[in-house]
Amino acid sequence: MRLNRDVRNRPAPDRPVRRRRGKSTASLQVTGLAMMLILAVGCSASPSERQVFEDSRESSAGPVQTDELVDMVVQFTNLTGESVHLVGLSLVGALPNVRLVGTSVYDISRVGGFPAEDLGNLPIECPREFAPSPVSSLVVGPHQYSGWFGVLTIRILKPGRYTISRIKISYSTSGGPGWQYFSSNLTLTVRNPPLPGPRPISSQEACI
């Protein structure tokens, strides 16, 4: 089952150094160099926010049932002149009653095209089309539209109306680790399944 998708045209002055009695100039220089190296290592290891992938201009909405698996889809178009190695996909902030079940990447050519948001356990219901690979296995070349897409599978525990506006993409480049937000613009109206419970569907119905 697919959700409805709407496409939208998408410094303080330096202080003088005071020399303490008993320490030589060479000692101060060595100490200062060591501190600079420590600061440089600390800064390079800290991920920074930078947009490397094109953001989405689309929105999706639809009804789902509690505890139903919802598959959020992420497209990767590298805007930079360097290769980007994907590290992780995650939800942003604490979303009440929303649980992240897992993340994967899928081959567009095997699936047969770039899908909209979907419902269900994709590798179980449609194993021929959806063969998952780890998110960290994906590298997108410079100025390249990736032939793979990402999926965040979520589950919502209670009825209500939920909006997931964005997700977080973590990555690494030659310049070090980084991250960016990606607009998901997903609105779900969640209801309890009708009694006696959800009806199992065949693989032919699920993979349409």
N, C-alpha and C positions, 0 to 999 in steps of 0.2 A: 504494500500500500504506500502511495506517495503522498506527501503533503503538498498543499498549494504553494506555488512560488511566484512572487511578483518581482520582475526585473526592473530596476530603477537606473536611469542614466546618471552610470556609476563613477680694584685691589687695594688694600691698605698699604701705606708706605712701609718700606722695609726698615726694620730696626737695626741699629748698628750692633755688630757682633762684639761682645765684651770678652776679652781673653781672661780666663781665670789664672791666678798665680799657680805655677807649678806645672801647667800644661803647655806643650810646645805648639807652634803653628802647624806643624806636620800632623800632630795628633788630632787637632781640630779638623783639618782637612779630611783625614781618613774617616773620622766619626761622621762628618757631614756627608761624605760620599756613601757610607753605609746606610745612613738614614734615607738618602735619595733612592738607593736601590730597593730598600724595603717598601717605600711608598710606591715605587713603580711597579713592583711585583704585586702589591695589594690591589692597585688600581686595575691592572690588566686582568686579574682573576675575577673581577666583579662584573657580572653581565650588565650591559647597558641597553636602554631602549632605543631601537632604530628600526625604521620600516625598511624591510628588504623585499617583502612580498606585496603584490598589488592587493588592495583591500577589496572586499565584496560590496556590490551595489544592489544586492538582491535581498529579498525578505521572504520568509516562509511562515505559513500558519496552517493550523488544522486541529481537529479533535483527536485525542488519544485516550487510552484507558490507563488507570493506575497500574503500575508495575510493568507496563508495556515498554519494550526496548525501542528507543528513538535514536536514529543514526544521523548525527549532524555531519554535514559534508564540508570539507575545506579544500579549496583549489589553490595551487601554488604557481604563481608567476613571478619569477625573480626579476626585480627592477634594477639590480646592481650589476657591476662588471666583474664580480667575483662569485665563485661557487659558494652555495649555502648548504650546510649540512644540518638537516633537521634533528633536533634533540628531543622535543616533547610537545604535546598538545594538552592543554588543561583548561578547566573552567575558571572564570574570573570571580573571585570573592566567594563568600559563603552563601549558597543558594538553599533556602529551607526546602526540605523534602526532595531535593534533586541530587541524585547520586551518579557519579561518573563510573561506569562499568568497565570501560576499556578504550584504548585507542589503537588504530592500525592505519596502514596505507594500502591502497589497492591499485592495480594496473588498469588504466582506463581502457586500453585496447582489449583486455580480457573481459571486462564488464560490458563493453559494447558502447561506451560513451560516458560522458560525465553525468552522474545522476543527480537528482534533487534529493532533499532530505528523505529518508526512508524509515520504515518501521520493521522491527524484527531482528532476529539473530542471523545476520547476512551469511556468514560462512557455513552455518548449519542448514539454513533453508535454501540457499542458492550456492552450493559449494563449487559448481562448475564456473560460475562467473566471479564469485567473491572469494579469492584466495588471499588471506591477510598476510602482510609482512610487517615487521616492527617499524615503528615511526623512525627510529634512529638509523634505519637502513637507507633512508632517502637522501640523496644529494641532488640539488637543482643547479644546473650550470648557469653561467653568466647570461643575463637577458634571455632566459629560457622559460617557456611554458612547460611545466612538468607533465609527463605522461602518466603520472600517478596522482591520486587524490587522497586526502586524509579523512578519517572518520572518527568522531568522538561518539561513543555509544553511552546514552544516559538512561536512567530510569527515574520516574517521578512517583513518589510514594502516596501522595494524598490528592484528592480532587482540588481543582482550583484553576486559575488562569496564571500562566507563567510566561515570562518574557526573558529570554537569554539574548542579550544585546551583543555580546562579544565574547571571544575566547582569547587565550594567550598562546602564542607560538614561541617556543624556545628554540634557538639555533646556535650554530657556531660558524665563523668564517675565518679567513686568514688573520683577521684583526682580533679574534678572540670571541668569547661567548656573547650572545645578545638575545633580545626578545622584542616582540611587538604584539599589539592587539590586532585581532581580525574580527570584522563585523559579521556576526552570525544572524542577527535580526530575526530570531525565531520566537514565535508566539504560539503557545500550546494551551488548548482548553482541555483539561483533564477531568475525566469522569470515572466513576466505578464501573466495571464491566457488568453487563446485564446478567441476571441469574438465568441459568445455573452457573454461568461463567463464560469465559471466552471460548469461541468455537475454533478448533484446530483447522487450519487451512492447508491445502496441498502445496507442494513445491511449485506447481504450474501457476497457481494463483499468486503465490508469494513473489515469484521471480518475474512477473509481468512488468 
